[in-house]
Amino acid sequence: MEQALTGRVALVTGASSGIGRAAAVRLAGQGAQVVAIARRADRLDELAAQCPGIRPYPADVTDHPALSRCVDDTVAQYGRLDILVNNAGMSYYKRLLDSSLAEWRQTMAVNLEAMYVLARLVAPHMRQQHYGRIVNVSSIQATATEAVVGPYAATKGGISAWSRSLAVDLAEYGILVNVVAPGFIRTEMSVIDGVDETESEVFREWYAGRRKIPLARAGEPEEIADAIAFLCGDQCTYITGQTLVVDGGLTVTF
């Protein structure tokens, strides 16, 4: 396997499952030392046991002191910090009149505020070495959404807009900032009220059968991880402030 990231050190949030897990495995497979952050310590331990190069770091991304300790511990252990993959996210499914401000604030705290906090923590180290890659995971919900995911869509739109500004802000320090925006991806978050939306009758008939998604299938976490790995690598040298949509062509047909 190509060892394109040998010597690099990465932080990946939401790494216990789905896209975050796949990204951690992909980066470690390319030779990076990966610090995997998530709340579920048992899953992180399993991941680390299966994949050399991954160090588990149980933490909630809304616990800002824990994030600060994680960054400090990582730099103390490895001497550098090259890559940040901000992937942790959550959603709930309610229309406005059935939702609460507390739910809104929790979504903002996990999906958007934690990204700011971690970027603020890692940027000084990246600036010092005049090298860095920050990849923020957004969603096609930033631009094409539905009624029951308003706060989630708001955070994803915020991620895209903020990342463009951050790319301009940090460019002089050799730090590239980009966004990956997945479409329908088969993860735990695709299960809503006990039903996997990528296996539902509507998905099979409309998105796949009628090719609303031109590739006629859901994506896999590993396919998003490949996009993330590209943006994290040294082969990515002149791309910043961009959003890479990985959706099988879905947004082309809207």
Secondary structure, DSSP 4 states (H G I P E B T S, - for coil): ---TTTT-EEEEESTTSHHHHHHHHHHHHTT-EEEEEES-HHHHHHHHHHSTTEEEEE--TT-HHHHHHHHHHHHHHHS---EEEE---------GGG--HHHHHHHHIIIIIHHHHHHHHHHHHHHHHT-EEEEEE--GGGTS--GGGHHHHHHHHHHHHHHHHHHHHHGGGTEEEEEEEE-SB-SGGGEETTEETTSSHHIIIIIIIT-SSTT-S-B-HHHHHHHHHHHHSTT--S--S-EEEESTTGGG--
